[in-house]
């Protein structure tokens, strides 16, 4: 028996109903206080065009679960435990909600996303640096 088809808009609404999403200002304050890890899932072209949030971990969406699984062999060094507060962001805050839904399935129960994504962060006047000013070492593909 198959489930009733659902639109992506309805699915997104259901996913977001279970998230405690945060504003750019809340994310910035939590980051400065050392309470959370910001994770940028935007693809390279957007990062190069618009810049980066200083200190955010860059993990493209197709590697996210592997990089953020604290038990995984390919986890990012900054990810240490399942109760770590992770704030995922994409460009405008849509794909990041869906990504967080996947992370919750891995037991990362304090993961959430940034309302409005990177663009909302930038509109709020929060720190952004040109991508060229950040070393390539900020992200390593799984194959390395």
Order of alpha helices (4+ residues) and beta strands (2+ residues): alpha-alpha-beta-alpha-beta-alpha-beta-alpha-beta-alpha
